[in-house]
Amino acid sequence: MVNCIVEICQEAGCQDLPIPHYQTEGSSGMDLYAAVDKPITIQPGEVMLVPTGIRIALSPGYEAQVRPRSGLALKHGIGLLNSPGTIDADYRGVIGIILFNFGRAVFTIHRGDRIAQMVIARVENAKVKVVRVLPESARGNGGFGSTGKQ
């Protein structure tokens, strides 16, 4: 069942790249592709913003979550610093992926490489209510590690 429409616009010069799509019927995420003009390298410990060459528009009440690809993480130590990254329904700029090289070796990205995945998720907007005292709960002020073993 489809509840959200994702409109995708490719930037000029990016029509050779695949449009994000689900690889299988059961896939949760659509792959995002590197829109780089020439190979780029990410040194160990380095952060790099990699363009995808696409802009999107989502139905109201939805967000696009950008997540790392498990194969890149396992095989090369490549991840996303702000994972999941959020693309709001009203954002119309080019999607960029903030990659980080957690690995020990230099990693090279080529044009058209699958660098991340995009998951579409429903979101609810909340009404903010300022109060002087919060209601009690069983957990109370218990923070990190307070619900079980560390």
N, C-alpha and C positions, 0 to 999 in steps of 0.2 A: 504494500500500500504506500502511495506517495502522498505525503502531507506538505512537503516543502518544495518549492521550485528554486533551483539554483541557476541563475543566468550567468553565463561565463562570456567574457569578452577578452579576446587575445590582443595583446599589444602588437603594433606594427613590427614586422620582422620576426614574429614568433609563430607564424602559421605553420611552420614545419614541425612544431612540437605537438605531441598528443594533447588532446583536451582531457582534463581529469575525468576519469571514469572508474566504475567498479570493475575490478579484474575478474571477479566471479559473482555468481548470483548471491552468495552468502557473505560477501565482503562488507565490512562496516565502513571502511575508508576508501577514498579515491586517491590515487597516487598524484603527487605534484612533481613537476619536472623542472630541472635546472635550465634557465634561459640565459646561459652565459655565452658570450661570443667566442671565447677561447678557453681552453682548460685552465682551471684555477686550482691552487693547492691550499690546503689548510694544514698548518703546522701543528704538532702536538701542543695542546693548551691554547690554541688560537680560536677566536670567535670570528665568524664571517657571515655577512648578510648576503644570501643568494637569491636573486630574483627568479620568479616563476613565469613572468611574462603574461600573467592573467590578472584580471580584475573580476570581482563577482558581485552579484546582488542576490540577497536571500529574502525569502518571505519573512514578514514581521513575526517575531516570536521564536526565531531560530538564530543560531550562531554556527559558524564553522570553527571547529577545533583542529589546530594543526598539531600533529603528533609525529614522533620519530618513526622511522621504519626499523623493524626489529632486526632485519638482516644487516643493515648498516651498523647498528649498535653492536651486535654480536661479533661480526666479522672484522669491523674496522674501528670500533669505539666512537662512532659518529652519532651525536645526539642533538637535541634541541635544548637550549638553555631555558626557555620559557614554555615548558611542555606541561599541559597543552597550551599552545598559544590560542588566543581568541580573535576571531574576525567577526566583528559586529555586523548585524544585518544592514546597517546604514553606511558602512565603510565602502568606498568605491575606488580606493587606490590600488596600485599593484601589490600583490601579495609577495612578501619577502620572507624567506626562511632563515632564522637565526641558528646556524649550525655551530656546533662546538666539537672540537677534536679531543675527546677524552682519551684517545689511544696513545700509543708510543711512536707511531710511524706517521709520516706525511701522507695525507689523503688527497687525491686528485679528483676533481669534479669536472665532468665533460658535459657539453650541451646535450640535453635530453635525458640525463641521468635522473632516475627516480630518487628524490632526496627527502621526501616527507610524505605524510598522508593527511588527508582532510576528512574529518568526520563531521557530519551535520547533526546538530543536537537541538532539541527544544529547550527553550529557556523561559523562565517566568520572571517578570519584573515584580519587585516587592515594593510595598508601601513602607517607608521608613517612619517609625514612630519613636520619638525621643521620650524616655521615661527617667525617673530619678532612681528607681530600684528595679532590678530584674526579678522575675519570678524564680523561686527556688527550683532546683532540680536534684536528682539523685547524684549526679556527678559533681555538681557545684563548681569549685575553682580548679578541680583536678585537670592538669595539663598533660604535657608530654610524658608518656609512659604510665599514666595514672590508672589506666584500665586493665593493666596486665603486666606480664613480663616485658622487660626492655628489649 
